[in-house]
Amino acid sequence: MFDVGFSELLLVGLVALLVLGPERLPVAARMAGLWIGRLKRSFNTLKTEVEREIGADEIRRQLHNENILELEREMKKSLQPQASGEAPANAATAPAPVETASPEPTQAVDKQS
């Protein structure tokens, strides 16, 4: 995570020993360990809550998508012709295609002089 090697840890320990002294160093190390443990637990709890919320959002989204798909299936069924040969209700209102006669091609008249 922070890419701290053994030599960096040794240097931090030596500086802490010089600053705090041999009497207060164990107490300070214990307190630092307690605070680090509390922070880790807090972050893990927060991470679990976020993952739970994300999972709940995904479930809600999936249920919503399934409802939409079901509505689409129902619409397709209502638009398809019945098995008895009846046309759907909207087919009767659709205009019939109009056929137009195409003009005959004109022939060019050759004049010979």
N, C-alpha and C positions, 0 to 999 in steps of 0.2 A: 504494500500500500504506500508507504512512505519511502521504501527502499533504504532502510536503516541497517547498516551492517554491524558486525561485532565491534569493529574499531570505533565506530561512532558511539555505540552504547558504552564502551569502556571509557571514552573521553567524557561523556555526560556523567557517568558514575564518579569519575575522579574529580570533576568540577563540583559536583554535589557534595562529595566528601570534604573538599576544601572549604566550601561555603558554609555548609551546615555543621560540619564537625562530626566526630564519631558518635556523640551522644544523641543528637537529634536526627541523624540520617535514617535509622530504622523506623522511627515514628513517621517521618516524612514519606518514606517508601511505602509504609502501610497505608497511610492516608491517600497517597497517589493511586495505589492499587484499588482502594475502595471507590474512589471517584471514577476511575477508569471502568471498573465493573458496573457502576451505576449508569454511566454513559452508554456502555454496550447494551445493557438491559433496556434502557430507554429507546435506543435506536432499533433494537430488535422488536420491541413492542410496536413502535411506530411503523416499522416495515411490515409487520404482520397485519396491522390495521389497514394500511394502504393496499396490500395484496388482497385482503378480504373485500375491500370496497371495489377494487378493480374487478375481482371475480363477480361480485354482485352486479356491477354495471354490464359485464359481458353477458351474464345470464339474462338481464333485462333486455339487452339489445337482441339477443338470440330469440327470446320470446316474441318481441315486437316483429322481427323479421319473419318468424313462423306465422304470425297472425296475418301479415301482409301477403305471404305466399298462399295462405288458405283463402283469403279474399280473392286473389287472382284466379285461383282454381275455380271458385264458385262463379266468377264472372265468365270464365271460358266455357264452363258448362252451360250457363244460361245463354251464351251466344251461339253455341253449336246447335245444328238442327236436331230435332227430336228423332227417335228411332222410327216413328210411324210415318216419317216423310214430311212432316210439317216444317215449313220454313220458319226461321226465327222471326220474332215480331218486327225487328228493324229491317228485314229484307223486303217487306211489303212497301215500305216507304221509300226505298232506294229507287232513284230514277233508272229507267231502262236505258241501255246503251243505244245511241242514235247512230244509224248507218248513213253514211254520206256517199253519194255516187261520185266516183272520181271522173274527171273529164277525160274524154278520149284524146289520145295524143294527136296533135296536128301534123299533117304531112306537108312537107315542103314541096313546092311546085318548081320544077326546073324549067327555065325558059332557055330555049336554044336560039341563038341569034344567027 
